[in-house]
Amino acid sequence: MMAKILVVDDEADLEMLIKQKFRKKIRENAYEFLFARNGVDAMVKVKENPDLDIVLSDINMPEMDGLTLLTKIPEENPILKSVIVSAYGDMENIRTAMNRGAFDFVCKPVNFEDLELTMEKTVQHVNQLRQTIKAIKENNILKMYVDENVLNFMTHQEFENSLLANETIEATVLYIDICGFTGITEKVPANTVITILNKFFDLMVKEIIAQNGYIDKFMGDAVMAVFRGKYHLDQAIDAALAVRSYFDAAEEIKFEDFVFKPFVSIGLNAGEMVSGNIGSVSLRRLDYTVIGDAVNVAQRLQSIAKPGQIVTTKHIYQKAKESFSFREIGEVSLKNKAQPLTIYEVLA
């Protein structure tokens, strides 16, 4: 990777000397040099070349000296590093330069072998800074797409060595669907649809996170959430009740020729399920999710729930009836289930 270097010095001979000493590196595209006669000229080039890696600067120059230049460069490019190359190599100048942000100090007359080593060390440091900043940006973007609990799992030391490993867990799954939302996509501009949907999703996510759940995935206008831990069932029900309460109280959204009243239908189920990465390592596309019969039942319960209903099974009713109020709905037949299930609605 080519290093881009700005040399700032009012000595005209230095440009020719630099080009001679580093002609091989220049031919190999290892180094690209730009030249400026003083600090003012240097700042123009810094602004014009945001991809600069190093500034090699003298101290004593007209219009703007090298020590002043050191204080100006970070304002324009905080990653760019400066090395002072000067005959004024007394301790006072060296300390002043370092205190003003110089990465290193090389004394004149220049030992070009030492200068090249210093340049390589500085370029390596700048590249490390860039990689760190890139990683931070990517991590911040990743956090927008991946739940924090999943990110924590991904930081485990053994994660990469067991990408397709899985574990059996006891957990509760919620499927939350915004009723009738698909219909407004035919009548409302896409940008408006996305804005409204993201607002609703943000509300759901806050309630789920407040109960220590995590978002497994967004599916169109629906959310799948998973709750683990000692009180996973109670926390999932509390989250479902909070989400339903918000939507029940939500005002109508008025459009030009119709009105939309948002409601949610929720399916809830708990039990044993497999947690792990599903997908293809070769394609480098994996989803960290849960699968199993308990998960499938939760999704099918949501599909039969009416607007404003939280529907669950008799098994859940028996486990949670001391803490929550339920109403029996009756028997239903669910897809791919041999026997009908008795289902209940969570009231409060």
Disulfide bonds with the S-S distance in Angstrom:
none
